[in-house]
C-alpha cells in the first residue's frame, strides 16, 4: 500500500497573508492545497492520503475535499508547532492502517507543481533502494560558513543538490526515525535532514522542473505564471 502524507500546517507568516494560510490561498478560484492533493488523488498507485492541517482550518479542508471530489483522504490530522512535529503527527496517525513495509511519500501541501512521473519515480526508487529524496541540481555555487561571517568551504557545484519533495520511505523505517528523534528531543528541517543525522543512506530522484514551494509572495506569482503557461501549452515537461 502507498500513502501520501501531505503536511499543510504552516500559518504562512512569510506570505503576508492576513486572511488565509498560504495553502488555502486561491489560484483561479481553487486553493493551492487542492492543486497539490489532485496529483495524488489521480495517481493510480496512491491508495491513501493523510493531510496534516492547521487545527482551525480542518473543517474548511473537509468541505473543500467534498467540493472537489477528493476521496482518497483517509484522515486529517492537526499539525504541530513545527514542520517536524507535523510530519511526526501524520506518521503516528498512519499507525491505524499502515504496515511497516508500506510506502509513504512525504510532500509539502504548498508544492503543487509536481506530476505523475515524479510520484512514480519516488515509489519505484523506494521499492528498489529503501528511500527516494527528490532533489534539484544546484544552479549556482554553494558556500559553507561555520561562523556566519567567513566562507570556510566552496564544494564543487556538480556535487550539490537542493532537497525538495516528495521524500519517500518505507513506513516502518521513517516512523522509527521520528520516534527515535522524539525520544532524544531532536527536531529537523525535513526527513532527509533527519536521515542524515542518523547516518541513514538515501537515494536521490531528480526533480521535474519548477518544483517550487510557495513560501513567499514572489513564489505565488511565479506559480501562477508557470501554471498559466502550462495551461496554454507554452511549457512542456512539467
ABEGO torsion letter per residue (X at the ends): XBBBBBBBABAGAAAGBAABBAAABBBGGBBAAAAAAAAAAABAABABBBBBBBAAAAAAAAAAAAAAGBAABABBBBBBABAAAAAAAAAAAAAAABBAABBBBBBBAABAABBAAAAAAAAAAAAAAGBBBBBBBBABBBBBBAAGABBABBBBAAABBBBBOBBBBBAAAAAAAAAAAAAAGBBBABAAAAAAAAGBBBBBBBBBBGBBBBABAAAAAAAAAAAAAAAAGABBGX
